[in-house]
Amino acid sequence: MMLKDEVVIVSGVGAGLGPKLAARAAAEGAKVVMAARSSDVMDQTAKERAAAGGEAIAVPCDVRKSGDVQRVVDAGVEKVGP
């Protein structure tokens, strides 16, 4: 597992490439922090990762807002570690 015990932040986890990147990182052993404006796809992806034995959290975020980005980082540190 190439990313075992690493923490990976994936933004744009809506329709498209984001959920696939999050799934691949988790499959490689990463703890995944997902960020997107809409939580529907993120929540489903987090459930799928948990069912597969992975670790992923979903944090609503608009990357154009620095406060949102900081919230993603803070949630990641709090829930999955630095």
Secondary structure, DSSP 8 states (H G I E B T S, - for coil): -TTTT-EEEEE--SSSHHHHHHHHHHHTT-EEEEEES-SHHHHHHHHHHHHTT-EEEEEE--TTSHHHHHHHHHHHHHHH--
